[in-house]
């Protein structure tokens, strides 16, 4: 009976076409299960759980996986097996990384792990791990160009990415746990080891002036700490940018000061704190050695790279931001076709105006139009606020933080005309030009909504055109009664933003 009820719930809820997929990642520090709604260009996690097992602890000195870590990992895998059955996920990929491949008892552990999990576990080579991590970055960061560094508990992988291509990577024994063991918990000794190892790392020779993409839990923890100390406006980790000089100074601070004495240290789990200084030592030496222009945090890596690799060539070519926005539009809007029509309608308006638009601005506007109606189920007084929060914190990929803020602001302006009611924190993340474009697009959406009621088939028949100093909205005869004081006021608000006189023309 319970299974029948669960099945009916799954069938009733809104979801994307396709079957769910899950990945189990047996790492040197943690064992993690992540399930995704479907294998698509912009995968959305539906469940994410990690257990800090410390499998890599002591491997560099003893050569073996620790017994207590093995016991924790096997218990976690047995739990994951039950969860996968409950979630009805049959497409499961399991992988293991540095600690297991380096340990003398790694093969025996994998046999026990496969028995606990009830499925095969693939042990990744260092080169394979680097490749998948790079694909994870390529899949989730728009036009990524730089060096990917994936810092785990047992190793550091470095690999070049440019124009969607992946170079040949290297794997180095600089994981947080392995470095802690090799240095005998001495920060000075750890810094010396890092310096000697990274001196021979060829990928760093081509990092100068480019972006360093930091992947891995320890670096995410460092970035989270940096974010909280800055009182940063967004708490989205993916695509968080730290200028190199700032990152260098922060890394030195973390190395020098006891972790528990750092401000906002509670933002980092207690289990992760001992590794912060070692992750900071590696980051400091990378910056000192190569001089990248910035550090960009990627929340996606090996697991998402594995999913991306499994897509068809056509699917990989899709824009992940537009793909995700279309999924949101399909699942949350009143009439999904309206979002695409809104994009074409605003494109026609902009082409007739004096406003120039870059390819990236057009891309963001497309996503904003697709997301324009996702907050409609909220109370009218709170649609702007809910839309802003939903979009600002959504699990989008392929977009930086200023672009994310623009999308959230445009959706908010779509519902709220009063500037004072729009979050000032997000406004500080965008340039004056992008903020102006968010206001203009939001005002245009307000006109579109009052004309179409967010239904398809109306906007293609009611073009908004700028001509000879006027902003003209054309209505066909059968829609003439749409002309009202409310529509006139909204058109006036929009026209004021782009410097024209509003006019509604009704065809004879």
C-alpha positions in Angstrom: 0.0 0.0 0.0 2.8 2.5 0.9 4.6 1.8 -2.3 1.4 2.4 -4.2 0.9 5.8 -2.4 4.5 6.7 -3.1 4.1 5.9 -6.7 1.0 8.0 -7.1 2.8 11.0 -5.5 5.8 10.6 -7.8 3.4 10.5 -10.8 1.5 13.5 -9.6 4.3 15.9 -8.9 5.7 18.2 -11.6 8.9 16.9 -13.0 11.1 16.8 -16.1 10.9 14.0 -18.6 13.5 11.3 -18.3 14.7 9.0 -15.5 16.6 10.1 -12.4 20.2 9.3 -12.0 22.5 9.1 -9.0 26.3 9.1 -8.4 28.1 7.7 -5.4 31.5 9.3 -4.9 33.9 7.5 -2.6 36.5 10.2 -1.9 39.5 10.4 0.4 37.7 12.6 2.9 34.0 11.9 2.3 31.6 9.4 0.8 28.7 11.2 -0.9 25.5 10.3 -2.7 24.0 12.8 -5.1 20.8 12.1 -7.1 19.6 14.2 -10.0 16.2 14.7 -11.4 17.3 13.6 -14.9 20.4 13.4 -17.0 20.0 16.7 -18.8 22.3 19.7 -19.7 21.6 21.5 -16.4 21.1 18.7 -13.9 19.3 19.6 -10.7 20.2 17.6 -7.5 17.2 16.1 -5.8 19.1 14.6 -2.9 22.7 15.2 -1.6 24.2 13.5 1.4 27.8 13.1 2.5 29.5 11.2 5.3 33.0 12.3 6.4 34.8 9.0 6.7 38.4 10.1 6.3 39.4 7.1 4.1 42.6 8.9 3.1 43.7 9.6 6.6 47.1 8.0 7.1 47.3 6.4 3.6 50.4 8.4 2.7 52.3 7.1 5.7 50.8 3.7 6.4 49.9 2.8 2.9 46.5 1.5 4.0 42.9 2.7 4.5 42.1 3.2 8.2 39.8 0.6 9.7 37.5 3.1 11.3 37.2 5.0 8.0 36.4 1.8 6.2 33.7 0.9 8.7 32.1 4.4 8.3 32.3 4.2 4.5 30.7 0.7 4.3 27.9 1.8 6.7 27.3 4.9 4.5 27.1 2.8 1.4 24.6 0.4 2.9 22.5 3.4 3.9 22.8 4.8 0.4 21.6 1.5 -1.1 18.4 1.8 0.9 17.9 5.4 -0.1 18.3 4.6 -3.7 15.7 1.9 -3.5 13.3 4.4 -1.8 13.9 6.9 -4.5 13.5 4.3 -7.2 16.7 5.1 -8.9 18.2 2.3 -11.0 20.7 4.4 -13.0 23.5 4.6 -10.4 27.2 5.2 -11.1 29.7 4.6 -8.3 33.3 5.8 -8.3 36.3 5.9 -6.0 39.3 8.3 -6.1 42.8 8.8 -4.7 42.7 7.1 -1.3 41.3 3.9 -2.6 43.6 3.7 -5.7 46.7 4.5 -3.6 46.0 2.2 -0.7 47.5 -1.3 -0.5 44.1 -2.6 0.8 42.1 -0.6 -1.8 41.1 -3.6 -3.8 39.8 -5.4 -0.8 37.8 -2.4 0.3 36.3 -2.1 -3.2 35.1 -5.7 -3.0 33.4 -5.0 0.3 32.0 -1.7 -1.0 30.5 -3.4 -4.0 28.8 -5.9 -1.7 27.5 -3.2 0.5 26.2 -1.1 -2.4 25.0 -4.0 -4.6 26.7 -2.6 -7.7 30.1 -2.1 -9.3 32.5 0.7 -8.2 34.9 2.2 -10.7 38.3 3.3 -9.4 39.3 6.4 -11.2 42.9 7.0 -12.3 44.4 10.4 -11.5 44.2 11.3 -15.2 40.6 10.2 -15.4 39.7 12.1 -12.2 41.3 15.3 -13.6 39.5 14.9 -16.9 36.1 14.5 -15.3 36.7 17.4 -13.0 37.5 19.6 -16.0 34.4 18.5 -17.8 32.4 19.4 -14.7 33.8 23.0 -14.9 33.3 23.2 -18.7 29.7 22.0 -18.2 28.8 24.6 -15.6 30.9 27.8 -16.2 30.2 29.8 -19.4 33.2 29.8 -21.7 35.6 28.5 -19.0 39.2 29.3 -19.8 42.0 28.5 -17.3 43.3 25.8 -15.1 41.1 23.5 -13.0 42.4 22.4 -9.7 40.5 19.7 -7.9 41.7 19.4 -4.3 40.5 16.3 -2.5 41.6 14.6 0.7 44.2 12.5 -1.1 45.3 14.3 -4.2 45.3 17.5 -6.2 44.5 17.3 -9.9 45.4 20.1 -12.3 44.2 20.4 -15.9 43.9 23.0 -18.6 40.5 24.0 -20.1 40.0 26.3 -23.1 37.3 26.6 -25.8 35.5 23.6 -24.4 38.6 21.4 -24.7 40.4 19.5 -22.0 44.2 19.2 -21.8 46.2 16.5 -20.2 46.1 16.6 -16.5 48.4 15.8 -13.6 47.7 14.3 -10.2 49.8 15.4 -7.2 49.9 14.0 -3.6 48.7 17.3 -2.1 45.3 16.4 -0.8 44.4 17.9 2.5 44.6 14.6 4.5 47.7 13.4 2.7 49.4 16.7 3.2 48.5 16.8 6.9 50.0 13.3 7.3 53.2 14.0 5.2 53.9 17.2 7.1 53.2 15.7 10.5 50.7 18.5 11.0 53.3 21.2 10.7 52.2 24.2 8.6 55.8 25.2 7.8 56.6 21.7 6.7 53.4 21.5 4.6 54.3 24.8 2.9 57.7 23.4 1.9 56.2 20.2 0.6 53.7 22.1 -1.5 56.3 24.4 -2.9 58.6 21.5 -4.0 55.7 19.6 -5.6 54.1 22.5 -7.4 57.4 23.7 -8.8 57.2 20.8 -11.3 53.5 21.1 -12.1 53.4 22.0 -15.8 49.7 23.1 -16.0 50.7 26.0 -13.7 53.1 27.3 -16.3 50.2 28.5 -18.5 48.0 29.9 -15.7 49.5 33.4 -15.5 46.8 36.0 -16.1 44.1 33.4 -16.5 41.4 32.0 -14.2 42.1 29.3 -11.6 38.9 27.2 -11.1 39.0 25.7 -7.6 37.1 22.4 -7.1 36.7 20.4 -3.9 35.2 20.6 -0.5 38.2 22.2 1.3 38.4 25.1 -1.2 34.6 25.5 -1.0 34.9 25.7 2.8 37.6 28.4 2.4 35.4 30.3 0.0 32.4 30.0 2.3 34.5 31.5 5.1 35.7 34.3 2.9 32.1 35.0 1.8 30.8 35.2 5.3 33.6 37.5 6.5 32.8 39.8 3.6 29.1 39.7 4.5 28.6 38.8 0.8 25.1 39.4 -0.6 24.6 35.9 -2.1 25.2 32.6 -0.4 25.6 30.8 -3.7 29.0 29.1 -3.9 29.2 28.2 -7.6 31.0 30.9 -9.6 32.0 32.9 -6.5 35.0 35.0 -7.6 37.9 36.1 -5.4 40.6 38.4 -7.0 44.0 36.8 -6.7 45.5 39.4 -4.4 42.6 39.1 -2.0 42.7 35.3 -2.2 46.5 35.3 -1.4 46.1 37.5 1.6 43.2 35.4 2.9 45.0 32.2 2.4 48.0 33.5 4.4 45.6 34.5 7.2 44.0 31.1 7.3 47.5 29.5 7.5 48.7 31.8 10.2 45.6 31.9 12.5 44.1 29.0 14.4 40.9 27.9 12.6 38.6 28.4 15.6 39.9 32.0 16.1 38.7 33.0 12.6 35.7 35.2 12.3 32.6 33.4 11.0 34.3 30.0 11.4 31.0 28.5 12.3 30.1 28.7 8.6 32.5 25.8 8.1 31.8 22.4 9.6 34.0 21.3 12.5 35.1 18.2 10.6 36.4 20.4 7.7 38.2 23.0 9.8 41.5 21.1 10.4 42.0 20.9 6.6 41.6 24.6 5.9 45.2 25.5 6.6 46.4 22.8 4.2 44.0 23.9 1.4 45.1 27.5 2.0 48.8 26.5 1.7 48.2 24.9 -1.7 46.1 27.8 -2.9 48.8 30.3 -1.7 51.5 28.5 -3.6 49.5 28.2 -6.8 48.9 32.0 -6.7 52.5 32.8 -5.8 53.9 30.4 -8.4 51.6 31.3 -11.4 49.8 34.7 -10.8 46.3 33.9 -12.0 44.0 36.9 -12.4 41.2 35.4 -10.2 40.1 32.4 -8.3 36.6 31.1 -9.3 34.9 28.5 -7.1 33.2 25.7 -9.0 30.6 23.7 -7.0 30.6 21.2 -9.8 33.3 18.7 -10.6 33.9 15.0 -11.2 30.3 13.9 -10.6 28.8 16.5 -13.0 31.6 15.9 -15.4 30.6 12.2 -15.6 27.0 13.2 -16.4 28.1 15.8 -19.0 30.3 13.2 -20.7 27.3 10.9 -21.0 25.2 13.5 -23.0 25.0 13.5 -26.7 27.1 16.0 -28.7 23.9 18.0 -29.4 23.0 18.1 -25.7 26.4 19.2 -24.6 26.2 22.1 -27.1 23.1 23.5 -25.3 23.5 26.6 -23.2 23.1 25.3 -19.6 21.6 28.6 -18.4 18.9 28.7 -21.1 18.3 25.0 -20.5 17.7 25.5 -16.8 15.6 28.6 -17.3 13.4 26.6 -19.8 13.0 23.9 -17.2 11.9 26.4 -14.5 9.6 28.0 -17.1 8.1 24.6 -17.9 7.6 23.6 -14.3 6.5 26.9 -12.8 4.9 29.2 -15.3 1.3 29.5 -16.2 1.9 29.2 -19.9 5.5 28.3 -20.8 5.2 29.4 -24.4 4.7 32.9 -23.2 8.3 33.2 -22.0 9.7 32.5 -25.5 7.2 34.9 -27.0 8.3 37.6 -24.5 11.9 37.1 -25.5 11.0 37.7 -29.2 8.7 40.6 -28.3 11.5 42.4 -26.3 14.0 41.5 -29.0 11.9 43.3 -31.6 11.5 46.3 -29.3 15.2 46.6 -28.6 16.2 46.4 -32.3 13.9 49.3 -33.0 15.4 51.4 -30.2 18.7 53.2 -29.6 19.7 50.6 -27.0 22.6 48.4 -28.0 22.9 44.9 -26.6 25.8 42.5 -26.4 25.5 38.8 -27.1 25.9 38.1 -23.3 23.2 40.7 -22.5 20.8 39.1 -25.0 21.5 35.7 -23.4 20.7 37.0 -20.0 17.5 38.7 -21.3 16.4 35.4 -22.8 16.8 33.6 -19.5 15.0 36.5 -17.7 12.0 36.3 -20.0 11.8 32.5 -19.4 11.8 33.1 -15.7 9.4 36.1 -15.7 6.4 34.2 -14.5 7.9 31.7 -12.0 6.6 33.5 -8.9 2.9 33.7 -10.0 1.6 31.3 -7.3 2.7 33.6 -4.5 0.4 36.2 -3.1 0.4 39.3 -5.4 2.0 41.4 -2.7 4.9 39.1 -2.4 5.5 37.9 -6.0 8.4 40.3 -6.5 10.1 39.3 -3.4 9.6 35.6 -3.9 10.7 35.8 -7.6 13.9 37.6 -6.5 14.7 35.1 -3.8 13.9 32.0 -5.9 16.0 33.1 -8.9 18.9 34.6 -6.8 19.3 31.3 -5.0 18.4 28.8 -7.7 20.7 26.0 -8.7 21.5 27.6 -12.1 24.8 27.0 -13.8 26.5 28.8 -16.7 26.0 32.2 -15.0 28.2 34.4 -12.9 27.0 36.3 -9.8 26.3 39.6 -11.5 24.3 37.8 -14.1 22.3 35.9 -11.4 21.6 39.2 -9.7 20.4 40.7 -13.0 17.9 37.8 -13.5 16.6 38.2 -10.0 16.2 41.9 -10.3 14.5 41.8 -13.6 11.9 39.4 -12.2 11.4 41.6 -9.2 11.0 44.7 -11.3 8.4 42.8 -13.3 6.2 42.8 -10.2 7.4 45.9 -8.3 7.6 49.4 -9.7 8.9 51.0 -6.6 12.7 51.0 -6.6 12.9 51.3 -2.8 11.2 47.9 -2.4 13.8 46.1 -4.5 16.7 44.5 -2.6 19.7 46.9 -2.5 22.1 44.1 -1.7 21.7 42.5 -5.1 21.8 45.9 -6.9 25.3 46.3 -5.6 26.4 43.2 -7.5 25.6 44.5 -11.0 27.1 47.2 -13.1 25.1 50.4 -13.6 24.5 49.4 -17.2 23.2 45.9 -16.3 21.0 47.4 -13.5 19.5 49.8 -16.1 18.8 46.9 -18.4 17.0 45.0 -15.5 14.8 48.0 -14.9 14.0 48.4 -18.6 13.2 44.7 -19.1 11.1 44.6 -15.9 9.1 47.6 -17.1 8.6 46.0 -20.5 7.4 42.8 -18.8 4.9 44.8 -16.9 3.4 46.1 -20.1 3.5 42.6 -21.7 1.6 41.1 -18.7 -1.2 43.6 -18.7 -1.6 43.0 -22.5 -1.4 39.2 -22.5 -2.2 38.0 -19.0 0.9 35.9 -19.4 -0.9 33.8 -22.0 0.6 32.8 -25.4 -0.5 34.0 -28.8 -1.0 37.7 -27.8 2.4 39.3 -27.8 3.2 38.4 -31.5 0.1 40.4 -32.4 0.8 43.4 -30.2 4.3 44.6 -31.1 6.0 47.3 -29.0 8.2 49.4 -31.3 10.3 52.6 -30.8 9.9 55.0 -33.8 10.6 58.7 -34.3 10.9 59.5 -30.6 7.8 57.5 -29.6 7.2 54.1 -27.9 4.3 52.6 -29.7 2.2 49.6 -28.7 0.1 48.4 -31.5 -3.3 46.6 -30.9 -5.3 44.8 -33.5 -9.0 45.6 -33.8 -10.1 42.5 -31.8 -7.9 43.5 -28.9 -8.7 47.2 -28.9 -10.6 46.9 -25.6 -7.3 46.1 -23.9 -6.6 49.8 -24.0 -7.1 51.1 -20.5 -5.8 53.6 -18.1 -3.8 50.9 -16.4 -2.1 49.9 -19.7 -1.5 53.5 -20.5 0.2 54.1 -17.1 2.5 51.0 -17.5 3.4 52.0 -21.1 4.2 55.5 -19.8 6.5 54.1 -17.0 8.3 52.0 -19.6 8.7 54.9 -22.1 10.1 57.1 -19.4 13.0 54.7 -18.9 14.1 54.7 -22.5 13.3 58.3 -23.3 10.2 58.3 -25.6 6.6 59.4 -25.7 4.1 56.6 -25.1 1.4 55.9 -27.7 -1.1 53.1 -28.1 -2.2 52.6 -31.7 -5.4 50.6 -32.5 -5.6 49.4 -36.1 -8.7 50.3 -38.0 
